[in-house]
Amino acid sequence: MKGTFLKQMGLFVLFLACSLAVFLFGPNYYRLFPTNGNAFYAGGLSAVLLVAALLLKRSLKLSNYWQIAYAFFVASAVNLVSSLFAGYNTSILRFFGTSTGENAGIALAKLYDSILVIIPILLLTWASGVDLGSIFLKRGVNKKWGLGIGALVFFNFLTSALIFFGTGYEISKLGAVLLWGIIFAFSNSLLEELWIRGIFLKKLVPLIGTVGTVILTSTWFAVLHFLGVAYLPASVVPIFVVNTFTLGLACSILMLKTDSIWGAFLLHAAADLFLFIAILAIH
């Protein structure tokens, strides 16, 4: 029993280190470290993780670790794709006659970001020989509960945002704000739920247990959002980290309980839509 616990703790630390390499030093969202958005770093890390996954798959003793190594490779490959193609964002927004300073521009930019994440995940998952159910893209179990809870939270957060921040918009423009806010929230939610939780949960549970998996994935979800120091006041960052960590706990639990991404997707989208409406109303 003690040996199993120590082994799980060792794996927890190892996977946490891998997650920091991918989700703290790799993302293209903000340039907090020299490695953020660096194609050479993302490409090198992706290559190392892919080689590790292939070697583990061929090993008789360690083959049960290859899928988690491959999941980290997929997550790192997302950073590589983003670093190579994110620069086209400005041209795309210009084509639609908008910019990142407008509601439509913010939403369309996030939609483009989600494409850069979702397509590589789907293609690399397919290439590994497993079905999309392995990353929770299915109906799952208790689907009515999952979707019901997600939908109720979504509309609760939406109405809360309108109660407290709706007066920050002209009535004639509120409909457009809601439209672009929903596009932003749905895009970001699916992006992050697939990238941060969907490709990992089923691989981690057999190795570090359900509790360890929920805590670990919620930790690196918060770590990714720690990059918010680039645009948030320093005093708010710790609160934002706690906020994202607890959201990660809720989404992880809901995804594991329903064996589907969709309840967590709605729950996450609710939080993103609230932030979209609130932040833009303030500014």
C-alpha positions in Angstrom: 0.0 0.0 0.0 2.8 2.4 1.0 4.8 1.4 -2.1 1.8 2.1 -4.3 1.3 5.5 -2.7 5.0 6.5 -3.1 4.9 5.3 -6.8 1.8 7.5 -7.4 3.5 10.5 -5.7 6.6 10.0 -7.9 4.5 9.9 -11.0 2.5 12.9 -9.9 5.7 14.9 -9.6 7.0 13.6 -12.9 3.8 14.5 -14.7 3.7 17.9 -13.0 7.2 18.6 -14.3 6.0 17.6 -17.8 3.0 19.8 -17.5 5.1 22.8 -16.6 7.2 22.3 -19.6 4.1 22.2 -21.8 1.6 24.5 -20.2 3.8 27.1 -18.5 6.8 27.4 -20.7 5.2 26.5 -24.0 2.0 28.3 -24.7 1.8 31.1 -27.3 -0.8 33.1 -25.4 1.6 35.4 -23.5 5.4 35.9 -23.7 6.2 35.6 -20.0 9.2 33.4 -20.7 11.5 33.3 -23.7 10.2 29.8 -24.5 6.5 31.0 -24.8 5.6 30.9 -28.5 9.1 29.7 -29.5 8.7 27.2 -32.3 12.1 25.7 -31.6 11.3 25.0 -28.0 7.8 23.6 -28.8 9.2 21.5 -31.7 12.1 20.1 -29.6 9.9 19.3 -26.7 7.3 17.6 -29.0 10.1 15.5 -30.6 11.4 14.4 -27.2 7.9 13.5 -26.0 7.1 11.6 -29.2 10.3 9.6 -29.0 9.6 8.8 -25.4 6.1 7.6 -26.2 7.3 5.4 -29.0 10.0 3.8 -26.8 7.6 3.2 -24.0 5.1 1.6 -26.3 7.8 -0.9 -27.4 8.9 -1.6 -23.9 7.5 -4.8 -22.3 7.7 -3.4 -18.7 6.8 0.3 -19.4 4.2 0.0 -22.2 1.4 1.2 -19.9 3.0 4.6 -19.8 3.1 5.3 -23.5 -0.3 6.8 -23.8 0.3 9.5 -21.1 3.6 10.3 -22.8 1.8 10.6 -26.1 -0.8 12.8 -24.5 1.9 15.2 -23.4 3.3 15.1 -27.0 -0.1 16.0 -28.4 -0.4 18.9 -25.9 3.1 20.1 -26.9 2.3 19.8 -30.6 -0.6 22.2 -30.0 2.0 24.8 -28.8 4.1 24.1 -31.9 1.1 24.6 -34.3 0.1 27.7 -32.5 3.5 29.2 -32.6 3.7 28.6 -36.4 0.2 29.8 -37.4 -1.0 32.2 -34.7 0.5 35.1 -36.7 -2.1 34.7 -39.4 -4.7 35.9 -36.9 -4.3 39.5 -37.8 -4.7 38.9 -41.5 -7.9 36.9 -40.9 -9.4 39.6 -38.7 -8.5 42.2 -41.3 -10.3 40.1 -43.9 -13.5 40.2 -41.8 -13.0 44.0 -41.3 -12.4 43.9 -37.5 -9.6 43.9 -35.0 -8.7 42.5 -31.6 -9.9 45.7 -30.0 -13.5 45.0 -31.0 -15.9 42.4 -29.6 -16.1 40.6 -32.9 -12.4 40.6 -33.3 -11.8 39.1 -29.8 -14.4 36.4 -30.5 -13.1 35.5 -34.0 -9.5 35.5 -32.7 -10.4 33.0 -30.1 -12.3 30.9 -32.6 -9.2 30.8 -34.8 -7.1 29.8 -31.7 -9.5 27.0 -31.0 -9.1 25.7 -34.6 -5.3 25.6 -34.1 -5.8 23.5 -31.0 -8.8 21.2 -31.8 -7.7 20.1 -35.3 -4.2 18.8 -34.2 -5.7 17.0 -31.2 -8.3 15.3 -33.4 -5.7 14.3 -36.0 -3.1 13.1 -33.6 -5.7 11.2 -31.6 -6.8 9.5 -34.7 -3.2 8.8 -35.7 -2.6 7.0 -32.4 -5.3 4.4 -33.2 -7.8 5.2 -30.6 -11.3 6.6 -31.0 -12.6 10.0 -30.0 -14.4 8.6 -27.0 -10.9 8.3 -25.4 -10.8 12.1 -25.2 -14.5 12.3 -24.0 -16.0 13.3 -27.4 -19.1 11.2 -26.9 -22.4 11.2 -25.1 -21.1 9.3 -22.1 -23.2 8.3 -19.1 -25.6 10.3 -17.0 -25.6 12.7 -20.0 -28.8 14.3 -19.0 -27.3 15.2 -15.6 -24.1 16.5 -17.1 -25.8 18.6 -19.8 -28.5 19.7 -17.4 -26.1 20.9 -14.7 -23.9 22.6 -17.4 -26.8 24.3 -19.0 -28.2 25.6 -15.7 -24.8 27.0 -14.6 -24.4 28.6 -18.1 -27.7 30.4 -17.9 -27.1 31.3 -14.2 -23.7 32.9 -15.1 -25.2 34.6 -18.1 -28.1 36.2 -16.1 -25.7 37.1 -13.3 -23.4 38.9 -15.8 -26.4 40.8 -17.3 -27.6 41.8 -13.8 -24.3 43.3 -12.7 -22.7 44.4 -16.0 -25.5 44.6 -18.5 -25.9 48.3 -17.8 -22.4 48.8 -19.1 -23.7 48.3 -22.7 -26.1 50.2 -24.8 -29.3 48.2 -25.3 -28.9 48.3 -29.1 -25.5 46.7 -28.8 -26.2 44.1 -26.1 -27.4 41.5 -28.6 -24.1 41.6 -30.5 -22.2 41.4 -27.3 -24.0 38.3 -26.3 -23.5 36.7 -29.8 -19.7 37.4 -29.8 -19.5 36.5 -26.1 -21.0 33.1 -26.7 -18.7 32.5 -29.7 -15.7 33.4 -27.6 -16.9 31.3 -24.6 -17.7 28.2 -26.6 -14.5 28.4 -28.6 -12.3 28.8 -25.5 -14.1 26.2 -23.5 -13.8 23.5 -26.1 -10.2 24.4 -26.8 -9.2 24.1 -23.1 -11.4 21.2 -22.1 -9.9 19.1 -24.9 -6.3 20.3 -24.5 -6.0 20.4 -20.8 -8.4 17.6 -19.6 -9.8 15.6 -22.5 -6.6 14.1 -23.8 -5.2 13.4 -20.3 -7.9 12.2 -17.8 -8.4 8.6 -19.1 -4.6 8.1 -19.3 -3.8 9.5 -15.8 -6.5 7.7 -13.7 -4.9 4.2 -13.9 -1.5 5.7 -13.0 -2.2 8.1 -10.2 -5.8 7.5 -9.2 -8.9 9.7 -9.7 -8.1 12.1 -6.9 -4.5 12.6 -8.1 -5.7 13.1 -11.6 -8.3 15.7 -10.7 -5.8 17.6 -8.6 -3.0 17.4 -11.1 -5.0 18.5 -14.2 -6.6 21.3 -12.1 -3.1 22.4 -11.1 -1.8 22.7 -14.6 -5.0 24.4 -15.7 -4.3 27.1 -13.0 -0.6 27.2 -14.1 -1.6 27.9 -17.7 -3.8 30.8 -16.4 -0.9 32.0 -14.3 0.3 33.5 -17.5 -2.4 36.0 -16.9 0.2 38.1 -15.0 0.9 39.5 -18.4 -2.4 41.5 -18.4 -3.8 41.3 -14.8 -2.8 43.5 -11.8 -0.3 41.5 -9.7 -2.7 41.6 -6.7 -5.4 39.8 -8.7 -3.2 37.0 -10.0 -3.4 34.7 -6.9 -7.2 35.1 -6.9 -7.3 34.2 -10.6 -5.2 31.1 -10.0 -7.5 30.0 -7.2 -10.5 30.7 -9.4 -9.2 28.6 -12.3 -8.0 25.8 -10.0 -11.5 25.4 -8.5 -13.1 25.6 -12.0 -10.7 22.9 -13.1 -11.8 20.7 -10.2 -15.4 21.1 -11.1 -14.8 20.4 -14.8 -12.6 17.4 -14.1 -15.1 15.8 -11.8 -18.0 16.4 -14.1 -16.2 15.0 -17.1 -15.1 11.9 -15.2 -18.6 11.4 -13.7 -20.4 11.7 -17.0 -17.6 10.2 -19.2 -18.3 13.0 -21.6 -16.9 16.5 -22.3 -20.2 18.3 -22.9 -21.3 19.1 -19.3 -17.8 20.4 -18.4 -17.8 22.3 -21.7 -21.0 24.2 -20.7 -19.7 24.8 -17.2 -16.4 26.2 -18.5 -18.2 28.3 -21.2 -20.4 29.8 -18.4 -17.3 31.2 -16.6 -15.8 32.5 -19.9 -19.0 34.2 -20.9 -19.3 35.9 -17.6 -15.7 37.2 -17.9 -16.3 38.4 -21.5 -19.3 40.4 -20.5 -17.9 41.7 -17.3 -14.4 42.7 -18.5 -15.7 44.5 -21.7 -18.4 46.3 -19.7 -15.8 47.6 -17.3 -13.5 48.8 -20.1 
